[in-house]
Amino acid sequence: MKIKALAVLLAISLLAGLSGCAAEADSNLMKDVEAAGWPTAADQPDADYTQSMQAFAWKLMQETMGDDGNVLISPSSVYLALAMTLNGADTDTLTAMKSALMAQGLTDDQINQGSRNWIINNSHYEDFDLKIANSIWIREGYPVAPAFLQVNADFFAAAARQLDFSQPSAADTINGWINDKTEGKIEEVIDEIDPSTVMFLINAIYFLADWQDPFDGQETRDNAFQTPDGQVITKFMNRLADWQFVENDSASGVILPYKGGRFAMVALLPDDAMSARDLAGGMTAESFTALLASSSTQNGLVSLPKFETEYENSLKDALTALGMGVAFGGGADLSRMTASGDKGLFIGDVIHKTFIRVDEEGTEAAAVTVVEILESAMPMPDQSLVFDRPFVYGIVDLETGVPLFLGILDDPTA
């Protein structure tokens, strides 16, 4: 495989970490794929692609925050994992997946090019560590389409390996890759592999950055935090300085920049009459952009709790609510994944797992998104008709069209 510049580094990193040990030569499905060369620098993704990612971020947040407790998602990780999967989708499933990603007006090529440029532009910072890795794991012997592997190598630097999913070690191998790509912060996502699973598409993101101006540990002290269930005492970091404060009718907040200034934590405190979920529920990409634009530098005290939290959830219900339910059922069309072009594959689940630690020095965060692809027990027909409610039936002379019997079946058990 000949991949130039940054693609070489990304591909070597991906392949080296696929199992934590030397991979069997014939298990590397990319050995015959010559991926398109990646430049060391790229233009920023076009505005339509960026707007798609922004809109998807808030829509996904709103669909995942229903449960009580802490919520932490990486919309970028989910977007990239689904963008890889989308390259195997067709017809109504492709349309539905684009709708869920808020990318209805984008072509496949625009999504792929935008994803590639986004990855390149976020893969070579000197001031902090941001790693983005993609991989595809395929059941041994499954006839995957070469074109599907090619496009994901070209635009996502995705390594692909086949495994015997029936072996208990297969889950350990995939979890080893996840553990490696998240610097040990996410150790396990896959517990066991369903016998009908043919593929996993995985994105992993790892972020480690120091604050541009760190908090002084001597100023950290206990304070009260009002949870929905009552007050708790926890450690708060405190710093009196010039900050970029933001404000609108619903919230007040602060922009906490990391070294280099490209990334920042934005913390938003809702007004007293509003909950954090109410605030997030009313947020859009446009209103969030406007809020950031309202920033003004003022001297003030910022008191932020230190915290470390993990989150794991299936995104199947959330993504179904966003419009891609067809991808999770027997009517899915993922025919561009298969060498034969047959239908019969569908997304079994999308598992998302995250980690974050915030302290006086900065932030460490990791995310993994796993898209599980299953095959139906039998080949899916072009059309299905299930008589699971009252219906009309007859015995008909097809020569004359005259019915010998006619009936209505209201209850097949009566």
Salt bridges, closest charged atoms under 4 A:
ASP108 OD1 - LYS98 NZ 2.87
ASP108 OD2 - ARG336 NH2 3.05
ASP129 OD2 - LYS131 NZ 3.86
ASP180 OD2 - LYS181 NZ 3.58
GLU183 OE2 - LYS131 NZ 2.54
GLU219 OE1 - ARG221 NH2 3.15
ASP222 OD1 - LYS235 NZ 3.30
GLU312 OE1 - LYS353 NZ 3.66
ASP359 OD2 - ARG357 NH1 2.59
GLU360 OE1 - LYS306 NZ 3.35
GLU364 OE1 - LYS185 NZ 3.63
GLU364 OE1 - ARG357 NH2 2.92
GLU375 OE2 - ARG139 NH2 2.67
ASP388 OD1 - ARG389 NH1 3.75
